[in-house]
Amino acid sequence: SGQSAPSQQETTAPADNRQVDFVRVVLGETENTWTRIFQAHGEQYQPPKLVLFNGQVKSGCGGATAASGPFYCPVDSKVYLDLTFFQELQQRFGADGDFARAYVIAHEVGHHVQNLTGTTSKMEAARRRGIPTEGATGLSVRLELQADCYAGVWANDAQQRLNWLEP
């Protein structure tokens, strides 16, 4: 199966070509996975756009800084990623390696899948009705766990297709 390049990319960050290439390949691989899954259910997958930034960025969801980490904005269907986050991932959290970086990207794409399938809008409607979103049992935690699950769907698919996660 051929790799697809991400649909669109905006860059407001200085380019580290290796990191940019890595992000683009992983995003392309998530597109391969989700395109097949959506097609199997008679749907068409609309890939997110990618915005690489440095320090701060304005999104459809408002302004953000690198301190907020990678995020997905359902308003503009974009994945926002500050490449310096990968350094923090290694130095602060001890999570080094290609898989840790790829999983972060796949998690944000998982939020895009939630947006496409209506989960995000259902959560917002529940929040407006007064259902708790914060705390250990709140809807926000459930939304994050589902995005993790979707990242795992991608990781399993990629491992089966590419054997790139093998030691």
VEXZA-677577 format. One line per field, with one value per residue (C-alpha): y, z, x; residue number from 0. Coordinates in nm, 4 decimals. Layout:
VEXZA-677577
c2: Y, ...
c3: Z, ...
c1: X, ...
pos: NUM, ...
//
This chain:
VEXZA-677577
c2: 0.0000, 0.3388, 0.6142, 0.9258, 1.2698, 1.4752, 1.6826, 2.0213, 2.1552, 2.5017, 2.5801, 2.8650, 2.6873, 2.6725, 2.3533, 2.0617, 1.8560, 1.5187, 1.5961, 1.7516, 1.4513, 1.2148, 1.3986, 1.4000, 1.0255, 0.9408, 1.1676, 1.0043, 0.6623, 0.7655, 0.8760, 0.5330, 0.3594, 0.5798, 0.5962, 0.2156, 0.1983, 0.4646, 0.3029, -0.0320, 0.1415, 0.3162, 0.6538, 0.8874, 0.9967, 1.3659, 1.3989, 1.6783, 1.9575, 1.9854, 2.3056, 2.3019, 2.5956, 2.7312, 2.8976, 3.0130, 2.9814, 3.1014, 2.8322, 2.8219, 2.7317, 3.0384, 3.1057, 2.8455, 2.8222, 2.5419, 2.4814, 2.3419, 2.0672, 1.9165, 1.9647, 1.9205, 2.1971, 2.0656, 2.4124, 2.4155, 2.0391, 2.0949, 1.9122, 2.1638, 2.0474, 2.2361, 2.0282, 2.1268, 1.9116, 1.6042, 1.7303, 1.7763, 1.4297, 1.2872, 1.5107, 1.5643, 1.2433, 1.0012, 0.8953, 0.8762, 0.7040, 0.7044, 0.5240, 0.7764, 1.0626, 0.8775, 0.7940, 1.1621, 1.2434, 0.9467, 1.0569, 1.4018, 1.2372, 1.0295, 1.3565, 1.4326, 1.0936, 1.1827, 1.5060, 1.3288, 1.0635, 1.3139, 1.2217, 1.5704, 1.7410, 1.4918, 1.5743, 1.9475, 1.8979, 1.6961, 1.9687, 2.2283, 2.0107, 2.0215, 1.6762, 1.6967, 1.7102, 1.7492, 1.5082, 1.1418, 1.0310, 1.3375, 1.3342, 1.4990, 1.1988, 0.9660, 1.1703, 1.1460, 0.7724, 0.7204, 0.9240, 0.6944, 0.3955, 0.5360, 0.5891, 0.2213, 0.1256, 0.3093, 0.1546, -0.1971, -0.1329, 0.0201, -0.2648, -0.5241, -0.3408, -0.2116, -0.4186, -0.0927, -0.1362, -0.4605, -0.4497
c3: 0.0000, -0.0980, 0.1464, 0.1027, 0.1886, 0.4258, 0.2534, 0.3580, 0.5819, 0.7179, 0.8786, 1.1145, 1.2681, 1.1564, 0.9601, 1.1029, 0.7878, 0.9592, 1.2105, 0.9482, 0.7200, 1.0095, 1.1025, 0.7396, 0.6997, 1.0199, 0.9286, 0.5852, 0.7488, 0.9703, 0.6541, 0.4989, 0.8047, 0.8512, 0.4789, 0.4700, 0.7905, 0.6774, 0.3315, 0.4941, 0.6556, 0.3382, 0.4462, 0.3094, 0.5366, 0.5245, 0.6566, 0.8957, 0.7983, 0.9781, 1.1283, 1.2559, 1.4804, 1.7112, 2.0400, 1.9771, 1.7196, 1.6523, 1.5694, 1.5051, 1.8742, 1.9884, 2.0672, 2.2065, 2.3139, 2.3017, 2.6706, 2.5728, 2.3703, 2.0497, 2.0006, 1.7586, 1.6851, 1.5717, 1.4509, 1.1698, 1.1495, 1.2033, 1.4048, 1.5664, 1.6565, 1.7994, 1.7034, 2.0251, 2.2059, 2.0906, 2.2826, 2.5930, 2.5421, 2.5611, 2.8255, 3.0662, 3.0247, 2.9168, 2.6156, 2.3350, 2.0017, 1.6858, 1.8311, 2.1132, 1.8622, 1.6182, 1.8928, 1.9859, 1.6251, 1.6002, 1.9239, 1.7792, 1.4616, 1.6937, 1.8016, 1.4332, 1.3929, 1.6927, 1.5204, 1.1940, 1.3664, 1.5760, 1.9147, 1.9697, 1.9015, 2.1280, 2.4088, 2.3588, 2.3640, 2.6880, 2.8397, 2.7519, 2.9259, 3.2431, 3.2308, 3.4058, 3.1678, 3.4199, 3.6804, 3.6717, 3.5455, 3.3313, 2.9595, 2.8849, 3.0259, 2.8210, 2.5082, 2.5710, 2.6328, 2.3100, 2.1190, 2.2747, 2.1594, 1.8064, 1.8194, 1.9145, 1.6154, 1.3933, 1.5686, 1.5240, 1.1593, 1.0926, 1.2696, 1.0624, 0.7345, 0.7853, 1.0610, 1.1591, 1.5261, 1.5479, 1.7453
c1: 0.0000, 0.1392, 0.2045, -0.0002, 0.1239, -0.0879, -0.3518, -0.2253, 0.0426, 0.0988, 0.4301, 0.4941, 0.7930, 1.1557, 1.1936, 1.3881, 1.3564, 1.3917, 1.1194, 0.8930, 0.9399, 0.8690, 0.5487, 0.4341, 0.4987, 0.3123, 0.0213, 0.0134, 0.0050, -0.2860, -0.4651, -0.4061, -0.5501, -0.8554, -0.9340, -0.9583, -1.1631, -1.4085, -1.4395, -1.5168, -1.8160, -1.9286, -1.7929, -1.5275, -1.2454, -1.1593, -0.8029, -0.7097, -0.4770, -0.1448, -0.0076, 0.3492, 0.4321, 0.6951, 0.6088, 0.2543, -0.0210, -0.3739, -0.6265, -0.9980, -1.0238, -0.8251, -0.4628, -0.2269, 0.1339, 0.3858, 0.3083, -0.0320, 0.1349, 0.0003, -0.3722, -0.6581, -0.9077, -1.2482, -1.3511, -1.0927, -1.0163, -0.6448, -0.3804, -0.1430, 0.2048, 0.5015, 0.8043, 0.9825, 0.7246, 0.9181, 1.2227, 1.0086, 0.8618, 1.2119, 1.3685, 1.0789, 0.8814, 1.1554, 0.9483, 1.1983, 1.1819, 0.9802, 0.6810, 0.6304, 0.6341, 0.4090, 0.1601, 0.1260, 0.0360, -0.2035, -0.3750, -0.4462, -0.5760, -0.7965, -0.9598, -1.0187, -1.1908, -1.4092, -1.5013, -1.5872, -1.7986, -1.9935, -1.8489, -1.7098, -2.0429, -2.2243, -1.9831, -2.0364, -2.4150, -2.3848, -2.1670, -2.4299, -2.6917, -2.4820, -2.3229, -1.9822, -1.6888, -1.4038, -1.2701, -1.1794, -1.5192, -1.5950, -1.6527, -1.3169, -1.1302, -1.3478, -1.2800, -0.9039, -0.9223, -1.1138, -0.8528, -0.5895, -0.7905, -0.8020, -0.4248, -0.3985, -0.6151, -0.3683, -0.0645, -0.2023, -0.2821, 0.0602, 0.2372, 0.0523, 0.1134, 0.4657, 0.6251, 0.7952, 0.7204, 0.9134, 1.2417
pos: 0, 1, 2, 3, 4, 5, 6, 7, 8, 9, 10, 11, 12, 13, 14, 15, 16, 17, 18, 19, 20, 21, 22, 23, 24, 25, 26, 27, 28, 29, 30, 31, 32, 33, 34, 35, 36, 37, 38, 39, 40, 41, 42, 43, 44, 45, 46, 47, 48, 49, 50, 51, 52, 53, 54, 55, 56, 57, 58, 59, 60, 61, 62, 63, 64, 65, 66, 67, 68, 69, 70, 71, 72, 73, 74, 75, 76, 77, 78, 79, 80, 81, 82, 83, 84, 85, 86, 87, 88, 89, 90, 91, 92, 93, 94, 95, 96, 97, 98, 99, 100, 101, 102, 103, 104, 105, 106, 107, 108, 109, 110, 111, 112, 113, 114, 115, 116, 117, 118, 119, 120, 121, 122, 123, 124, 125, 126, 127, 128, 129, 130, 131, 132, 133, 134, 135, 136, 137, 138, 139, 140, 141, 142, 143, 144, 145, 146, 147, 148, 149, 150, 151, 152, 153, 154, 155, 156, 157, 158, 159, 160, 161, 162, 163, 164, 165, 166
//
